[in-house]
Amino acid sequence: MGRWMTGAAAAVLLAAAGLGLAGARADQPVYDVLIHGGTIYDGTGGRPFVGDVAIEGDRIAYVGPAGQVRGERTVEAAGKAVSPGFINMLSWATDSLIADGRGQSDLRQGVTLEVFGEGWSGGPLNDAMKATAVKEQGDIRYPIQWTTLAEYLNFLEHKGVSMNVASFVGATTVRVHELGEGDVDPDAAQLARMKTLVRQAMEDGAVGLGSSIIYAPASYAETPELIALASESARCGGMYISHMRSEADRLLPAVDELIEIARQSGGPAEIYHLKQAGRDNWGKLQAVIDRVEAARAQGLRISANMYTYTAGATGLDAAMPTWVQAGGNEAWINRMKDPSIRARVIAEMRTAGDGWENLYHAAGSADRVLFIGFKNPKLKPLIGKTLAEVAAMRGVSPEDAAIDLVIEDGSRVDTVYFLMDEANVARQTTLPWMSFGSDEGATAPEGVFLLSSAHPRAYGNVARLLARYVRDEGRLSLAEAVRKLSGQPAMNLALHDRGFLKVGNFADVVVFDPATVQDHATFERPQQFATGVSQVFVNGVQALKDGEPTGAPSGRVVRGRAWTGWPDGGCRVRASDWTWAWPKPPAA
């Protein structure tokens, strides 16, 4: 509720602000913060207008014409855009926020919600999973003192983070919890336990089920298993989201599988980081669009997200067949020490994957594979070099070098693959059902983060959209870009009190300059902050002030629709209960 000004109070307040009483009224409400005179993009994609946004506590209290309300503190936004906070639909800030809760590379781009869960999630964990996870940690090391997904998210909130956090429950996590990392199928009892884990995570606040079925051991899951788990998520109000089985040679069957999972489960589905990997697949974008739009015309809620770059980043596991990885990292490494198995792996690396996704082959050559992170300190000098360069240094084939590096590092090795066509990336930004996700952590060019490199998308995914594709190339309007960064993903996640500048919504608000917003990160120098975002409020607390983080622990756990907070649990939300009416823009 706003506080009301007397004429004297108005005079004092306006005098302190250096303003006169012209236009002030004694009956104007006063709120905690007034963001004054900016061009408001409310997240609906509607026509922007110049006006004010007021914040009271953690909520938006006013959105409308200027001069109608006052603030105890005023943020001048003339000439700048005022928008809802941006949603990172694919965040790997799961570790980086433990190291630094400010999440600077994302916060400085206006991101106010990090969404985790690409196959793996912070829970549910068992003792064996915790031990393996601690053993395989890289530069950022920490004890794992939680078991459930809710406990992990609460840990982040209590630790103190600047951005909000949400998560899908990982289909891989659930599978490993019950089946381990082997290439096996669940029996009826195991599948029932897996479904129970999904339901419990949904009741704890997960926003849906996330899969990453390109990678072992997730790739061992067959479609009926995924339908069963996605159905459990859907009846609790969750969406299915997937790094599909293929983004390259088998891209179209992979899209068909995702659509079928949505159809059979009854819930919406989203494609993680839509791409067409490998030159031979660049011509498939139109066929993907046709499939998605045909499904949407049938009433299925199919969507996608993307990052704004022509290279992906993953590990050397995506260059090797999944059969050799069964059982986890240690089993994978031990197998490759066998000369006969090594020879077979090398032969398969040199051809298109037969039933598995070979990103090394899709990249086209070893000089299009770039190393950005190792666990082994002795290998860190190789960061920034290509696989071709390392192979030449060692006097071995690229395939031998890749195998040796996995063995020596004891990890999948963090790797960038140059795979995509710029024309396709640009076209994807315009698709009406597209949102955006960095597929990276929220880091900074300081401290522990300097021990490894990064993909530039960690520092520039949002800013590159606003600078290159909106301002410089005019691919889409700023209002539409803001909708894709805020309102649309909020609607997809059924977060009806975030994503829009609307009275009563949580006050996640960004002030930025459309004329100067700019990404600076490159593949040669990726650890450079974007510029142009000046103010960020998260739940009404200022997390970024004049372009610099305040360090305020303003972030909260954002829970999905099945969460009730009731100790007896029970999914009380069904997919059929959802409403999808878009809010109308405020009258200018």
C-alpha positions in Angstrom: 0.0 0.0 0.0 1.3 3.5 -0.8 1.6 6.2 1.8 -0.2 9.5 1.2 1.6 12.8 1.0 0.5 16.0 2.7 1.1 19.2 0.8 4.0 20.0 3.2 5.5 16.6 2.9 5.3 16.9 -0.9 7.1 20.2 -0.7 9.9 18.8 1.4 10.3 15.7 -0.7 10.3 17.7 -4.0 12.7 20.3 -2.6 15.1 17.5 -1.6 14.9 16.2 -5.1 15.5 19.6 -6.6 12.0 19.8 -8.0 9.2 22.3 -7.7 5.6 21.7 -6.6 4.2 22.1 -10.1 2.0 19.1 -10.8 2.3 17.7 -7.3 -0.9 16.8 -5.5 -1.4 16.4 -1.8 -3.3 13.1 -2.3 -0.5 11.3 -4.3 0.6 8.0 -2.9 4.3 7.6 -2.0 6.1 4.3 -2.6 9.5 3.0 -1.6 11.0 3.5 -5.1 9.9 5.4 -8.1 11.6 4.6 -11.5 10.7 7.8 -13.3 10.4 8.8 -16.9 11.7 5.7 -18.7 10.2 4.1 -21.7 8.3 1.2 -20.3 8.4 -2.2 -22.1 6.1 -4.2 -19.9 6.9 -7.7 -21.2 3.7 -8.3 -23.2 5.3 -7.1 -26.5 2.8 -4.2 -26.6 3.6 -0.7 -27.5 6.1 1.0 -25.1 5.2 4.2 -23.4 7.0 6.8 -21.3 5.9 6.6 -17.7 6.7 5.6 -14.2 7.1 2.3 -12.3 6.8 2.3 -8.5 7.9 -0.4 -6.1 6.5 -1.0 -2.6 8.3 -3.7 -0.6 8.9 -6.6 -3.0 6.1 -5.8 -5.4 5.3 -3.5 -8.2 2.8 -0.9 -7.0 2.3 1.3 -10.0 2.9 1.2 -13.8 1.5 4.1 -15.8 1.8 7.7 -16.8 4.4 9.9 -15.1 3.5 12.3 -12.3 0.8 10.2 -10.7 2.8 8.8 -7.8 5.9 9.7 -5.8 8.8 7.7 -4.3 10.8 8.0 -1.2 13.7 7.3 -3.5 13.6 8.2 -7.2 15.6 6.5 -10.0 15.7 8.7 -13.0 15.3 6.7 -16.2 14.6 9.3 -18.9 15.9 8.1 -22.3 16.3 4.5 -21.0 14.2 1.4 -21.2 12.4 0.0 -18.2 11.5 -3.7 -18.4 10.8 -6.8 -16.4 13.8 -8.7 -15.2 15.1 -11.2 -17.8 14.8 -14.9 -17.4 17.8 -17.2 -18.3 15.9 -20.3 -19.4 19.1 -22.5 -19.3 21.5 -21.5 -16.6 24.5 -23.5 -15.3 25.0 -21.1 -12.4 24.5 -24.0 -10.1 28.1 -23.9 -8.9 29.1 -20.4 -9.8 26.5 -18.9 -7.4 28.0 -20.9 -4.6 31.3 -19.3 -5.3 29.9 -15.8 -5.8 26.2 -15.1 -5.2 26.3 -11.9 -7.2 26.2 -13.8 -10.5 27.8 -10.8 -12.1 28.0 -11.9 -15.8 24.3 -12.4 -15.9 23.2 -9.7 -13.4 25.0 -7.0 -15.5 22.8 -8.1 -18.4 19.6 -7.7 -16.5 19.0 -11.4 -15.6 16.9 -11.7 -12.5 15.9 -15.4 -12.7 18.3 -18.4 -13.3 16.5 -21.6 -14.3 18.5 -24.8 -13.7 18.0 -28.4 -14.6 19.3 -29.4 -18.0 19.2 -33.2 -17.2 21.0 -32.8 -13.9 19.6 -31.0 -10.9 20.6 -30.2 -7.3 18.5 -33.2 -6.1 17.3 -35.8 -5.5 20.6 -37.2 -4.4 21.7 -40.4 -2.6 25.0 -40.9 -0.8 26.7 -42.5 -3.8 25.7 -39.5 -6.0 27.0 -37.0 -3.4 30.3 -38.8 -3.2 30.7 -38.9 -7.0 29.7 -35.3 -7.4 32.3 -34.1 -4.8 35.0 -36.3 -6.4 34.3 -34.8 -9.8 34.2 -31.1 -8.8 36.5 -28.8 -10.7 37.7 -25.3 -9.8 34.7 -24.6 -7.5 34.7 -27.0 -4.5 32.2 -27.3 -1.8 30.6 -29.9 0.5 27.2 -31.3 -0.5 25.0 -31.1 2.6 21.6 -31.4 0.9 19.6 -34.3 -0.5 16.5 -33.0 -2.2 16.2 -30.3 -4.9 14.3 -28.1 -2.5 17.2 -28.3 0.0 19.7 -27.3 -2.7 17.6 -24.3 -3.8 17.0 -23.2 -0.2 20.7 -23.5 0.4 21.4 -21.0 -2.3 18.7 -18.6 -1.0 20.0 -18.8 2.6 23.6 -18.4 1.4 22.6 -15.2 -0.3 22.3 -14.7 -4.1 21.4 -11.6 -6.0 19.2 -13.3 -8.6 16.2 -15.6 -8.2 16.7 -19.3 -8.8 14.4 -22.0 -10.1 14.9 -25.5 -11.3 13.6 -28.4 -13.3 14.1 -31.8 -11.8 16.7 -33.6 -13.8 15.6 -36.8 -15.6 19.3 -37.8 -15.5 19.5 -37.2 -11.8 16.3 -39.3 -11.2 17.7 -42.1 -13.4 21.0 -42.2 -11.7 19.4 -42.2 -8.3 17.6 -45.4 -9.1 19.6 -47.1 -11.9 23.2 -45.8 -11.6 25.1 -44.8 -14.7 24.8 -48.0 -16.7 23.0 -48.7 -20.0 20.0 -50.4 -18.4 16.2 -50.0 -18.6 14.1 -49.6 -15.4 11.8 -52.4 -14.4 8.3 -51.6 -13.2 9.3 -51.1 -9.6 12.2 -48.9 -10.5 10.2 -46.7 -12.8 7.5 -46.3 -10.1 10.2 -45.0 -7.8 11.5 -42.7 -10.4 8.0 -41.3 -10.9 7.7 -40.8 -7.2 11.0 -38.8 -7.1 9.7 -36.6 -9.9 6.4 -36.0 -8.1 8.2 -35.2 -4.8 10.5 -32.7 -6.6 7.5 -31.1 -8.2 5.8 -30.8 -4.8 9.1 -29.2 -3.6 8.8 -26.5 -6.2 10.4 -27.9 -9.5 9.0 -26.2 -12.6 9.0 -29.4 -14.6 11.2 -32.2 -15.9 14.5 -31.5 -17.7 16.4 -34.0 -19.8 19.7 -34.0 -21.7 19.5 -37.2 -23.8 22.4 -36.5 -26.0 24.8 -37.5 -23.2 25.4 -40.7 -21.3 23.8 -41.9 -19.1 20.8 -39.8 -20.1 21.0 -41.2 -23.6 20.2 -44.7 -22.3 16.6 -43.6 -21.5 14.1 -44.7 -24.1 11.1 -42.7 -25.1 8.5 -44.6 -22.9 10.6 -43.9 -19.8 10.7 -40.2 -20.6 6.9 -40.1 -21.3 6.3 -41.7 -17.9 8.4 -39.2 -16.1 7.1 -36.2 -18.1 3.5 -37.4 -17.4 4.2 -37.2 -13.7 5.6 -33.7 -14.1 2.7 -32.6 -16.3 0.0 -33.8 -13.9 1.7 -31.6 -11.3 1.6 -28.6 -13.6 5.2 -28.9 -15.0 6.7 -28.6 -18.5 9.1 -31.1 -20.2 12.3 -29.4 -21.4 15.0 -31.2 -23.3 18.5 -31.1 -24.8 17.2 -33.4 -27.4 18.6 -36.7 -28.5 20.2 -35.0 -31.5 20.8 -31.5 -32.8 22.6 -32.7 -35.9 22.1 -35.6 -38.2 19.0 -37.0 -36.4 17.6 -33.5 -35.6 14.2 -34.0 -37.1 13.5 -37.4 -35.4 14.6 -35.8 -32.2 12.1 -33.0 -32.6 9.4 -35.6 -33.4 10.3 -37.4 -30.1 10.0 -34.2 -28.0 6.6 -33.4 -29.6 5.4 -37.0 -29.0 6.5 -36.8 -25.3 4.4 -33.6 -25.0 1.5 -35.2 -26.7 1.5 -38.3 -24.6 2.3 -36.6 -21.3 -0.3 -33.9 -21.7 2.1 -31.1 -20.7 4.0 -28.4 -22.7 7.5 -29.1 -23.9 10.5 -26.9 -24.8 13.6 -27.5 -26.8 16.8 -26.5 -25.1 19.2 -24.3 -27.2 17.7 -25.0 -30.6 20.4 -25.4 -33.2 21.3 -27.2 -36.4 24.8 -28.6 -35.7 27.1 -29.3 -38.6 27.2 -27.8 -42.1 25.2 -30.7 -43.5 22.3 -29.9 -41.2 22.1 -26.1 -41.6 19.3 -26.6 -44.1 17.0 -28.3 -41.6 15.8 -25.2 -39.8 12.7 -24.7 -41.9 11.7 -28.3 -41.3 12.1 -27.9 -37.5 9.9 -24.7 -37.7 7.3 -26.5 -39.7 7.1 -29.4 -37.1 6.9 -27.1 -34.1 4.3 -24.8 -35.7 2.2 -27.8 -36.8 2.2 -29.1 -33.3 1.3 -25.7 -31.9 -1.6 -25.5 -34.4 -2.9 -28.8 -32.9 -2.9 -27.2 -29.4 0.4 -28.5 -28.1 2.5 -25.9 -26.3 5.8 -26.4 -27.9 8.5 -23.8 -27.5 12.3 -23.4 -27.7 15.2 -21.4 -26.3 18.6 -20.5 -27.7 21.8 -18.7 -27.2 23.0 -16.1 -29.7 26.2 -17.6 -30.9 27.4 -20.0 -33.7 29.4 -22.3 -31.3 28.2 -24.6 -28.5 30.1 -25.6 -25.4 30.1 -29.0 -23.7 32.8 -31.6 -23.2 34.8 -34.2 -25.1 32.2 -36.8 -24.1 30.2 -35.3 -27.0 33.0 -36.4 -29.3 33.0 -40.0 -28.2 30.4 -42.9 -28.5 28.1 -43.3 -25.5 28.7 -47.0 -25.2 32.3 -46.4 -23.9 30.9 -44.0 -21.2 28.5 -46.5 -19.6 29.1 -46.6 -15.8 30.4 -43.1 -15.4 33.7 -41.2 -15.8 36.0 -43.8 -14.1 34.6 -46.7 -16.1 34.9 -44.5 -19.3 38.5 -43.7 -18.6 39.5 -47.2 -17.7 38.0 -48.6 -20.9 40.0 -46.2 -23.1 43.2 -47.5 -21.6 42.5 -50.7 -23.4 44.3 -50.5 -26.9 41.5 -52.4 -28.7 38.7 -50.2 -27.2 40.8 -47.1 -27.9 41.1 -48.1 -31.5 37.4 -48.6 -31.8 36.6 -45.2 -30.2 39.0 -43.5 -32.6 37.4 -45.1 -35.6 33.9 -44.0 -34.4 35.1 -40.5 -33.7 36.1 -40.1 -37.4 32.6 -40.9 -38.7 29.1 -39.6 -38.1 27.7 -41.1 -34.9 25.7 -44.2 -35.4 23.0 -43.8 -32.8 24.9 -41.1 -30.9 25.7 -37.4 -31.4 29.3 -36.8 -32.6 29.9 -33.1 -32.2 33.6 -33.6 -33.2 32.5 -34.8 -36.6 29.8 -32.1 -36.8 32.4 -29.4 -36.1 34.2 -30.5 -39.3 37.8 -30.4 -38.1 40.0 -30.4 -35.0 40.7 -26.7 -35.4 37.0 -26.0 -34.7 37.3 -27.6 -31.2 38.5 -25.1 -28.5 39.4 -26.0 -25.0 38.1 -23.7 -22.2 38.5 -25.7 -19.0 40.5 -28.5 -17.3 40.5 -29.9 -13.8 44.2 -30.9 -13.8 46.4 -27.9 -13.1 49.1 -29.3 -15.4 46.7 -29.1 -18.3 45.4 -25.5 -17.7 48.0 -24.0 -20.0 46.1 -25.7 -22.8 43.1 -23.5 -22.2 42.5 -21.3 -25.3 44.1 -23.8 -27.7 42.3 -25.9 -30.3 42.3 -29.7 -30.4 44.4 -29.4 -33.6 47.0 -27.3 -31.8 47.3 -29.6 -28.9 47.5 -32.7 -31.2 50.3 -31.0 -33.1 52.2 -30.0 -29.9 52.0 -33.7 -28.8 52.7 -35.2 -32.2 49.6 -37.4 -32.1 46.3 -37.5 -34.0 43.5 -35.2 -32.8 41.5 -38.3 -31.7 44.4 -39.7 -29.7 44.9 -36.2 -28.1 41.2 -36.1 -27.1 41.3 -39.5 -25.5 44.6 -38.7 -23.7 43.2 -35.4 -22.3 40.1 -37.1 -20.9 42.4 -39.7 -19.2 44.8 -37.1 -17.9 42.2 -34.7 -16.7 39.8 -37.3 -15.2 36.9 -35.4 -16.6 34.9 -34.7 -19.8 37.1 -31.6 -20.4 35.3 -28.3 -21.1 35.2 -27.7 -24.9 33.7 -25.3 -27.4 32.5 -26.7 -30.8 32.0 -24.4 -33.7 28.8 -25.8 -35.3 26.1 -23.4 -36.4 25.3 -21.0 -39.2 24.9 -17.3 -38.4 22.0 -16.9 -40.8 20.1 -19.6 -38.8 21.0 -18.1 -35.5 19.7 -14.7 -36.7 16.5 -16.2 -38.0 15.8 -18.1 -34.8 15.8 -14.9 -32.8 12.7 -13.8 -34.6 10.6 -17.0 -34.0 7.6 -16.0 -31.9 8.0 -19.1 -29.6 11.7 -18.5 -28.9 13.2 -17.5 -25.6 16.8 -17.4 -24.5 19.2 -19.2 -22.2 23.0 -18.8 -21.8 23.8 -22.5 -21.1 26.5 -21.1 -18.8 27.3 -20.1 -15.3 27.0 -16.6 -13.9 30.7 -15.7 -13.4 33.2 -12.9 -13.3 36.7 -12.2 -14.5 38.1 -12.6 -11.0 38.9 -15.1 -8.3 38.3 -18.8 -8.9 36.7 -18.0 -12.3 40.0 -17.1 -13.7 41.3 -20.7 -13.3 39.3 -21.6 -16.5 37.9 -19.8 -19.5 34.3 -19.6 -20.7 32.1 -19.4 -23.7 31.3 -15.7 -24.4 27.6 -16.5 -24.0 28.2 -16.4 -20.2 28.9 -12.7 -20.5 26.9 -11.6 -23.5 23.9 -13.8 -24.5 21.3 -11.2 -23.6 23.3 -8.1 -24.5 24.2 -9.6 -27.9 20.5 -10.1 -28.6 19.6 -6.5 -27.7 22.7 -5.0 -29.4 23.2 -7.0 -32.6 19.9 -8.5 -33.5 17.6 -5.7 -32.2 19.4 -2.4 -32.5 22.0 -3.1 -35.2 20.3 -5.5 -37.5 16.7 -4.8 -36.8 15.7 -8.4 -36.8 13.0 -7.8 -34.1 11.6 -4.9 -32.2 12.9 -4.1 -28.7 9.4 -4.7 -27.3 9.4 -8.2 -28.9 12.9 -9.0 -27.6 11.8 -8.0 -24.1 8.8 -10.2 -24.3 11.0 -13.2 -25.3 13.3 -12.4 -22.4 10.6 -11.9 -19.7 6.9 -12.4 -20.3 7.1 -15.4 -22.6 9.4 -17.6 -20.5 7.4 -16.6 -17.4 4.2 -17.8 -19.1 5.9 -21.0 -20.3 7.0 -21.7 -16.7 3.5 -20.7 -15.4 5.0 -18.0 -13.2 2.1 -15.7 -13.2 3.5 -13.2 -10.8 6.8 -12.6 -12.6 7.8 -11.7 -16.1 5.6 -8.6 -16.6 5.6 -5.0 -15.3 2.2 -5.4 -13.7 0.8 -4.2 -10.4 1.0 -6.9 -7.8 3.9 -8.8 -9.5 7.2 -9.3 -7.8 9.4 -6.2 -8.5 12.1 -7.7 -10.8 12.9 -4.6 -12.9 15.7 -3.6 -15.2 16.7 -0.2 -16.5 19.0 -0.2 -19.6 20.0 2.0 -22.5 18.9 0.5 -25.8 21.3 2.8 -27.6 24.4 1.6 -25.8 23.7 -1.9 -24.5 26.6 -4.0 -25.8 28.2 -7.4 -25.4 32.0 -7.4 -25.4 32.9 -11.0 -24.8 34.6 -12.9 -27.7 35.9 -16.4 -28.1 39.5 -14.9 -27.8 38.6 -12.8 -24.8 35.4 -14.2 -23.3 35.6 -12.9 -19.8 34.4 -9.3 -20.4 31.2 -7.9 -18.9 28.4 -6.5 -21.1 27.6 -2.8 -20.6 24.5 -0.7 -20.9 22.4 -2.1 -18.0 22.4 0.5 -15.2 19.9 -0.6 -12.6 18.5 -4.0 -11.6 15.9 -4.6 -8.9 15.2 -8.2 -7.7 12.2 -8.6 -5.4 12.2 -4.8 -4.9 15.8 -4.8 -3.7 18.5 -3.1 -5.8 21.0 -5.7 -6.9 22.7 -3.5 -9.5 23.2 0.2 -9.0 24.6 2.5 -11.7 26.1 -0.5 -13.4 27.7 -2.1 -10.3 26.5 -5.0 -8.1 25.4 -4.0 -4.7 26.0 -7.5 -3.3 22.5 -7.5 -1.8 21.1 -11.1 -1.2 17.9 -10.1 -3.1 17.3 -13.4 -4.8 14.7 -16.0 -3.8 13.7 -19.5 -4.7 11.0 -19.3 -7.4 8.8 -22.4 -7.2 6.6 -24.1 -9.8 2.9 -24.5 -9.6 2.8 -27.9 -7.8 4.5 -26.4 -4.7 2.0 -25.8 -1.9 4.1 -25.4 1.2 1.9 -28.0 2.8 3.7 -30.7 4.8 1.5 -33.5 3.5 2.4 -32.7 -0.1 0.3 -34.1 -3.0 0.1 -32.6 -6.5 -2.9 -30.3 -6.4 -2.3 -28.7 -9.8 -2.9 -30.3 -13.1 -1.8 -29.2 -16.5 -5.5 -28.9 -17.5 -5.9 -26.3 -14.7 -3.5 -23.9 -16.4 -4.6 -20.5 -17.7 -2.6 -18.8 -20.4 -4.3 -15.5 -21.0 -1.7 -12.8 -21.6 -2.0 -9.7 -19.5 -2.9 -6.5 -21.3 -0.4 -3.6 -21.5 -1.3 -0.7 -19.2 -3.0 2.2 -21.0 -0.5 4.8 -21.9 
